[in-house]
Amino acid sequence: MSNPSFEWTEAKLATLRGVAEAAGAAILSVYARMGTPDAVEVQRKSDDSPVTEADLVADRLIRARLAIMFDGAAVLSEEGHPDADAFDPAIGYFLVDPLDGTKEFLARNGEFTVNIAWVQGARVLAAVVHAPALGETFWGAAGLGAWKSTGAAPGGVPAAARPIRVAPLPAPEAPLRVLASRSHGGAAQRAFLRRLPQPVDLLQAGSSLKFCRLAEGAADLYPRLTATMAWDTAAGQGVLEAAGGVVLGTEGAALRVPRRPREAPNPPFFAASSAELASRAVAVL
């Protein structure tokens, strides 16, 4: 995939979805052992974040399959070694978090995901987010739209997909459905929520599922005012934007993937069902 004009199609998205779901199956095989005598080993990375066997198994599977199915396309993964990063943003590359929400994985609440995004320049042009324990998959591409499937038919055949779209802008007097991070909210998020001028229905979801709940119309706003990296957010942003939503930094500009994602964290941002709502959130902050 050395051609900068590579075009995404629904068939290519189906291939990408298959890679994410295969990684999800590998993760679930580890998940099933948790709490047994051969319990999952947890290591700590340099930033003290946890990494498990499931992260590493999924990482190897994703990188191998993407290389085969997408003609040697470059892959940058959270769990990959920096020395292996070899990509040209202008041509495009896959940005991968093989297990987003390791804390949710260890807590066994099911709200962890496999994230794969195709990035070209500084934009996410195609993405898939798969939640293996919930049996949910979300995917989309710029100009094509976004879809969701839930569960699988007998024999492991993927369930039928349905198009998804963000919710309309809520009326000023209606409660605003706001997603909060389970693990990373912090004081800044609490202070922001107190300043909102309309009633708030506070919702919770782990990992990149917050973007996906916005994309399917189940929420209106997701403020993220603590640190993230691009692999945490790119796939969710891609699905949300394909479904009609936006992600704005706190200065009001669209969130873009840094040229060197491993070296630069994301700024704080607001993911929302519309640019108007995200802009209102920026003004409140």
C-alpha positions as CSV (number, residue, x, y, z in Angstrom):
1,M,0.0,0.0,0.0
2,S,2.5,2.6,-1.1
3,N,0.0,4.6,-3.1
4,P,-1.1,7.8,-1.4
5,S,-4.3,7.7,-3.3
6,F,-5.4,4.4,-1.7
7,E,-9.2,4.4,-1.4
8,W,-11.2,2.8,1.3
9,T,-14.2,0.7,0.2
10,E,-16.8,-1.3,2.2
11,A,-14.9,-4.5,1.2
12,K,-11.6,-3.2,2.6
13,L,-13.4,-2.1,5.8
14,A,-14.8,-5.6,6.1
15,T,-11.2,-7.0,5.9
16,L,-10.1,-4.5,8.6
17,R,-13.0,-5.5,10.8
18,G,-12.0,-9.1,10.4
19,V,-8.5,-8.4,11.7
20,A,-9.9,-6.6,14.8
21,E,-12.3,-9.4,15.5
22,A,-9.6,-12.0,15.2
23,A,-7.6,-10.1,17.7
24,G,-10.6,-9.9,20.0
25,A,-11.0,-13.7,19.9
26,A,-7.3,-14.0,20.9
27,I,-7.9,-11.5,23.8
28,L,-10.9,-13.5,25.0
29,S,-8.9,-16.7,25.2
30,V,-6.7,-14.9,27.8
31,Y,-9.6,-13.2,29.5
32,A,-11.2,-16.6,30.1
33,R,-8.2,-17.7,32.2
34,M,-8.4,-14.8,34.6
35,G,-9.0,-16.0,38.1
36,T,-7.7,-19.5,37.4
37,P,-4.5,-21.1,38.6
38,D,-2.8,-19.9,35.3
39,A,-4.0,-16.4,35.8
40,V,-2.8,-13.6,33.5
41,E,0.6,-12.0,34.2
42,V,0.6,-8.3,34.5
43,Q,3.7,-6.2,33.7
44,R,4.3,-2.5,34.1
45,K,5.6,-0.2,31.4
46,S,7.8,2.8,31.9
47,D,4.8,5.0,32.5
48,D,3.5,2.5,35.1
49,S,0.5,1.6,32.9
50,P,-0.3,-2.2,32.9
51,V,0.3,-4.5,30.0
52,T,-0.8,-8.1,29.9
53,E,-0.3,-11.2,27.8
54,A,-3.6,-10.3,26.0
55,D,-2.1,-7.0,24.8
56,L,1.0,-8.7,23.4
57,V,-0.9,-11.6,21.7
58,A,-3.3,-9.2,20.1
59,D,-0.5,-6.9,19.0
60,R,1.4,-9.7,17.2
61,L,-1.7,-10.9,15.5
62,I,-2.8,-7.5,14.3
63,R,0.6,-6.5,12.9
64,A,1.0,-9.8,11.1
65,R,-2.4,-9.8,9.5
66,L,-2.3,-6.1,8.5
67,A,1.0,-6.7,6.8
68,I,-0.4,-9.6,4.8
69,M,-3.9,-8.3,4.0
70,F,-2.9,-4.7,3.2
71,D,0.2,-5.3,1.2
72,G,2.9,-4.5,3.7
73,A,1.3,-1.3,5.0
74,A,3.2,0.4,7.8
75,V,1.9,-0.3,11.3
76,L,2.5,1.8,14.5
77,S,1.3,-0.1,17.6
78,E,1.3,1.0,21.2
79,E,3.0,-2.3,22.1
80,G,5.5,-2.1,19.2
81,H,9.1,-1.1,19.7
82,P,9.9,2.5,18.7
83,D,12.8,1.2,16.6
84,A,10.4,-0.6,14.4
85,D,8.4,2.5,13.5
86,A,8.9,3.2,9.8
87,F,6.0,5.1,8.3
88,D,5.4,8.1,6.1
89,P,2.3,10.0,7.3
90,A,1.7,11.3,3.7
91,I,1.4,7.8,2.4
92,G,-0.6,6.5,5.4
93,Y,-0.2,3.9,8.2
94,F,-2.2,1.9,10.6
95,L,-2.3,3.2,14.2
96,V,-3.1,0.4,16.6
97,D,-4.0,0.0,20.3
98,P,-4.3,-3.8,20.5
99,L,-6.1,-3.7,23.8
100,D,-7.5,-0.3,24.8
101,G,-8.7,-0.3,28.4
102,T,-6.3,-2.7,30.0
103,K,-7.7,-1.5,33.4
104,E,-11.2,-2.5,32.3
105,F,-9.8,-5.8,31.1
106,L,-8.2,-6.5,34.5
107,A,-11.4,-5.3,36.3
108,R,-13.4,-7.8,34.1
109,N,-16.1,-5.3,33.3
110,G,-16.0,-6.1,29.5
111,E,-15.4,-2.5,28.4
112,F,-12.1,-2.9,26.6
113,T,-11.6,-2.7,22.9
114,V,-9.3,-3.4,19.9
115,N,-8.5,-0.2,18.1
116,I,-7.2,0.0,14.5
117,A,-7.1,3.3,12.5
118,W,-5.8,4.2,9.1
119,V,-4.1,7.6,9.3
120,Q,-3.1,9.6,6.3
121,G,-1.5,13.0,6.8
122,A,-2.9,13.9,10.2
123,R,-6.4,12.6,9.6
124,V,-8.1,9.3,10.4
125,L,-9.7,8.1,7.2
126,A,-10.9,4.6,8.3
127,A,-11.2,2.8,11.6
128,V,-12.6,-0.1,13.5
129,V,-13.3,-0.4,17.2
130,H,-14.1,-3.9,18.5
131,A,-15.3,-4.8,22.0
132,P,-14.9,-8.5,22.2
133,A,-16.4,-9.2,25.6
134,L,-19.5,-7.2,24.6
135,G,-19.7,-8.7,21.1
136,E,-19.9,-5.2,19.6
137,T,-18.0,-3.9,16.6
138,F,-18.0,-0.3,15.2
139,W,-16.3,0.7,12.0
140,G,-16.4,3.5,9.4
141,A,-14.5,5.6,6.8
142,A,-14.6,9.2,5.7
143,G,-17.1,9.5,2.9
144,L,-18.6,6.1,3.4
145,G,-20.4,6.3,6.8
146,A,-20.3,4.2,9.9
147,W,-21.8,0.8,11.0
148,K,-22.2,-1.4,14.0
149,S,-22.7,-5.1,14.5
150,T,-23.7,-6.9,17.7
151,G,-22.9,-10.6,18.4
152,A,-22.6,-13.3,15.8
153,A,-24.9,-15.7,14.0
154,P,-24.5,-19.5,14.6
155,G,-21.2,-20.9,13.4
156,G,-19.4,-17.6,14.1
157,V,-20.7,-15.8,11.0
158,P,-20.7,-12.1,11.8
159,A,-24.0,-10.5,12.6
160,A,-25.7,-8.2,10.1
161,A,-24.4,-4.6,10.2
162,R,-26.6,-1.6,10.6
163,P,-25.7,2.0,9.8
164,I,-25.2,4.3,12.7
165,R,-25.4,8.1,13.0
166,V,-25.0,10.6,15.8
167,A,-28.0,12.0,17.6
168,P,-29.5,15.4,16.7
169,L,-28.5,18.4,18.8
170,P,-30.5,18.3,22.1
171,A,-32.8,21.1,22.9
172,P,-31.4,23.6,25.4
173,E,-33.8,22.5,28.2
174,A,-33.2,18.8,27.6
175,P,-30.6,16.8,29.6
176,L,-27.2,16.6,28.0
177,R,-26.0,13.0,27.9
178,V,-22.4,13.3,28.9
179,L,-19.9,10.4,28.9
180,A,-17.3,10.4,31.7
181,S,-14.2,8.3,31.8
182,R,-14.3,5.5,34.5
183,S,-10.6,5.6,35.1
184,H,-9.3,9.0,33.9
185,G,-11.9,11.7,34.7
186,G,-10.1,13.8,37.4
187,A,-10.8,17.1,38.9
188,A,-10.9,19.0,35.6
189,Q,-13.7,16.9,34.3
190,R,-15.7,17.4,37.5
191,A,-15.2,21.1,37.4
192,F,-16.3,21.3,33.7
193,L,-19.5,19.3,34.4
194,R,-20.4,21.7,37.2
195,R,-20.2,24.7,34.7
196,L,-22.4,23.2,32.0
197,P,-25.6,25.4,31.7
198,Q,-28.1,22.6,31.2
199,P,-29.1,19.5,33.0
200,V,-26.7,16.6,32.7
201,D,-27.3,12.8,32.5
202,L,-23.9,11.4,33.4
203,L,-23.1,8.2,31.6
204,Q,-20.0,6.0,31.9
205,A,-18.1,3.8,29.5
206,G,-14.6,2.4,29.3
207,S,-12.0,2.7,26.6
208,S,-12.9,3.8,23.1
209,L,-16.5,2.8,23.6
210,K,-17.2,6.4,24.6
211,F,-16.6,7.6,21.0
212,C,-18.7,4.7,19.8
213,R,-21.7,5.5,22.1
214,L,-21.6,9.0,20.6
215,A,-21.4,7.6,17.1
216,E,-24.5,5.4,17.5
217,G,-26.5,8.2,19.0
218,A,-26.5,7.0,22.7
219,A,-24.8,10.1,24.1
220,D,-24.1,13.7,23.2
221,L,-20.7,14.8,24.6
222,Y,-17.5,13.3,25.8
223,P,-15.0,15.7,27.5
224,R,-11.5,14.3,27.9
225,L,-9.4,16.8,29.9
226,T,-6.6,14.4,30.9
227,A,-3.8,13.0,28.9
228,T,-4.2,10.5,26.0
229,M,-2.1,9.2,23.2
230,A,-3.2,9.0,19.6
231,W,-3.5,5.2,19.6
232,D,-6.1,5.6,22.4
233,T,-8.3,7.9,20.4
234,A,-7.7,7.6,16.6
235,A,-9.9,4.7,15.9
236,G,-12.8,6.0,18.1
237,Q,-12.4,9.4,16.4
238,G,-12.5,7.8,13.0
239,V,-15.8,6.0,13.8
240,L,-17.3,9.1,15.3
241,E,-16.4,11.4,12.4
242,A,-17.7,8.8,9.9
243,A,-21.0,8.8,11.8
244,G,-21.3,12.6,11.6
245,G,-19.6,13.7,14.9
246,V,-16.6,15.8,15.6
247,V,-13.6,15.9,18.0
248,L,-12.3,19.4,18.9
249,G,-9.3,20.4,21.0
250,T,-9.9,22.9,23.8
251,E,-8.7,25.7,21.4
252,G,-11.6,24.9,19.0
253,A,-9.6,23.2,16.3
254,A,-10.2,19.7,15.0
255,L,-8.1,17.1,16.8
256,R,-5.4,15.7,14.5
257,V,-2.9,12.9,14.8
258,P,0.6,14.1,15.6
259,R,3.2,13.5,13.0
260,R,5.1,11.3,15.5
261,P,2.3,9.8,17.6
262,R,4.7,8.0,20.0
263,E,6.3,11.3,21.0
264,A,3.4,13.7,21.4
265,P,0.3,13.3,23.6
266,N,-3.1,14.6,22.5
267,P,-4.3,17.9,23.9
268,P,-7.5,17.9,26.0
269,F,-10.5,17.5,23.7
270,F,-14.3,17.4,23.4
271,A,-15.9,14.6,21.3
272,A,-19.4,15.5,20.4
273,S,-22.4,14.7,18.2
274,S,-22.0,18.0,16.4
275,A,-19.6,20.9,15.9
276,E,-22.0,23.3,17.5
277,L,-22.2,21.2,20.7
278,A,-18.4,20.8,20.8
279,S,-17.9,24.5,20.3
280,R,-20.3,25.2,23.2
281,A,-18.2,22.9,25.4
282,V,-15.0,24.7,24.4
283,A,-16.7,28.0,25.4
284,V,-17.8,26.7,28.8
285,L,-14.3,25.5,29.5
